[in-house]
């Protein structure tokens, strides 16, 4: 029996929780470097603190994926993990910008890193079953639609989450300048709001999506004589590890080839999230790199001149604007992504999008410090360097690349994975997201320090080169036409 098609709104409900999860991710991506820098982290060490995010993904997602494949109870198959992760993530979001409260336990900078780790681990507990839920509920012929709706909701959440600190400063009036060793009030309240949105959107999906029973799932996916997964099935650790290694060795060829593309594209994305704020603060707002050095700050008694604190706050807020811009462009592109992929093929769509993203990163350096202009953003008016406004142009290419990265690898991969192993393979595929970020985190800071002399704009250019290499590697991906149940 073929799997029933879903209405548009059923597909929407299945994916709606992604809006809140990405709202939280957007706040993290746009503000974690800002928070850690405010709490005392050096510029070249930022990427090391950011390592906790991919490491958590590397550890958590395959475990959660395998567990959700085998845990089928009255609350559902994926929903218990989705909801549990969201609750912990919301708590982490509320605590991270308040790391200075816990000075008696750890230094604020280290406490911030701990909260980042907890928050990101919980995000991953929520995110992986969400991806598997889309594969579970959406039939193969609607897969492009399913992942495009998912990408649209992710980017709506990202737009609002990225804009929030800027809005709280320029519309509500909260202060965006941080005192030494503390976090700006606008950022703290943004994280409180983000925690609320995350939990609310996940609850919507959990209560509006009825998962299939094991019998229905096996029937729709063409799985015959398969044992019914239950939460009580147990195997010893050695057997589980042996089976896990076998899965990695026998992973579909398409997954291995996509891993190369993922390496280049996620290496570039990690650099963007970590170093955009210092890059534009230095290159556009004219802040000397020494003001990002804990050693220099200690030598001047940890006192930031008012103009430097104000400029860093403005640069941090503008990161939210340009991150919201690329997410908005990604959301718009997502609306057309299904038609484009259906017409030109997934590979050409994927490669072309990465090319535009690479060009976007490379063009960051074309906009140096310039005169201040008055800009009406409709929601508020601000005075900013003209070159900051011009950064919205390269964000078009970055946004198109981001939309494709969120949808195309999974659309290509989903037809190559046996349905009964969809969750664990989607978890294993997260290795191809986490590993390049770990490599980037280990070497980017050293490249910035010893090759680029702490001038962060050059490492954004390096991200552009890696994105272009990702586009080239798409050519070598062999798209599978096998049915869902094939290996």
C-alpha angles and dihedrals in degrees: 000000000000120000113259116254116243127229117244091257092050088054088047093052093048090056101033095100088064087073092064095039091053090044086062093043090050092054089048095046094046098041112024093087089045092050095045091046090050089050091053110273118149119240095244092047096054093090090055091056089048090057090084089073100060092035090057089048092049092052102034108040101059090045093048091043093054092043093051090049089059102033110085114158140142091286092056138257105276101012098078091056093043093053096041093051092048093054093052092043091053091052091049091050091054093050104041099074088046094058090124088070090069098055090128090063103038138347108279092247092054092042088054089053091050091051090048089054093049092046094048094046088055092047088055093048087056100038102052097055088045091060091047090047090059090051091047097050104032117072119232095256090057095044095105089051092046096052092041091054088047090052091047093053092044090055095045087055091045093051094052094041093049094048096046101089090047091050093047089054103039101032105026095031103234116155115261097188115096126215116229110286094009139088125245114261091235091059093046093054092044089059092049091053091044092055090054094049091047094054095043096052093046090051088053092057094042094052098037098047120072109197122219120261116246090257093051093044094052091046094050094044094046094242109156128198091357118157114249110252115234135177090243098061110111135181130181121264094250092055093047092049092047091051091047092052090049090053091053093047092048098041114139116274090238090060092052092050093046088053090070092053090046091052094058097040097046092044086059095044092052091054090050094051094046102041110026093092096053090038095059093035089059101033101039107020092040098232112161115240090240090075088067092054119098089202092058093043090053089052090058095044096260090285117142115204110243093245092052093047090048093048092049089050092050092048091049091051091048090054085062090053096050092041088051088049095055089045090050092049088048091051091051092047090049089063089062097033096094093053093044093049092046091051103039101023130253096270096053091044091049096046095045091051093052091050090056090048092052091051089050093056093045091053093058089089092058092075112067128170110309143167122303116257132187111241129192108211092179091239092056143343124247141177110229140151109280090233090060089059091048090058087078088076098065088044088073091067093041090051094051090050091048093052091051093046090054095050116019101060091051093045090050093044101043094072091053097055126083108245095232090059098039096115098048094043092049086052092049089048087061086071085073089058098041100041097059090047090052091050090047091048093051097049107023094075092049092048089050092050103040104025104030098031091234092301097140096194090075094057089054086057089053088055088057092055091052092049090054090050087053090055091053092050092055086073090069096053113110110214113220121225093188121127120257095262096054122097 
